[in-house]
Amino acid sequence: MLTIKDRIIAEATHIITTKETIRQTAEKFKLSKSTIHKDIQERLKNINTDLYHKITEIFAYHNQNRHLKGGESTKNKYHRK
């Protein structure tokens, strides 16, 4: 069984290597989005600052492009109907 620290590092490493979102990571680790968010945004900062800064860059990119994904999803929704 993983300790919380090991779990957080595993989540962070996964996000860095795959560039996945919090939601995708939550599905992968079978945890809630809230748990992943708290692990990455609050706990990781105290465990490994290098990983934390890499994650911050990835999440900044996700935030800058989320409107594009939303628009694409809506477009696909209406094309399916």
GIBELLIN-V732893 format. One record per residue. N is the residue number from 1. RES is the residue in one letter. SS is DSSP state (@ for helix, = for strand, . for the rest). Layout:
N:RES:SS
N:RES:SS
//
This chain:
1:M:.
2:L:.
3:T:.
4:I:@
5:K:@
6:D:@
7:R:@
8:I:@
9:I:@
10:A:@
11:E:@
12:A:@
13:T:@
14:H:@
15:I:@
16:I:@
17:T:@
18:T:@
19:K:.
20:E:.
21:T:.
22:I:@
23:R:@
24:Q:@
25:T:@
26:A:@
27:E:@
28:K:@
29:F:@
30:K:.
31:L:.
32:S:.
33:K:@
34:S:@
35:T:@
36:I:@
37:H:@
38:K:@
39:D:@
40:I:@
41:Q:@
42:E:@
43:R:@
44:L:@
45:K:@
46:N:@
47:I:@
48:N:.
49:T:@
50:D:@
51:L:@
52:Y:@
53:H:@
54:K:@
55:I:@
56:T:@
57:E:@
58:I:@
59:F:@
60:A:@
61:Y:@
62:H:@
63:N:@
64:Q:@
65:N:@
66:R:@
67:H:@
68:L:@
69:K:@
70:G:@
71:G:@
72:E:@
73:S:@
74:T:@
75:K:@
76:N:@
77:K:@
78:Y:@
79:H:@
80:R:@
81:K:.
//
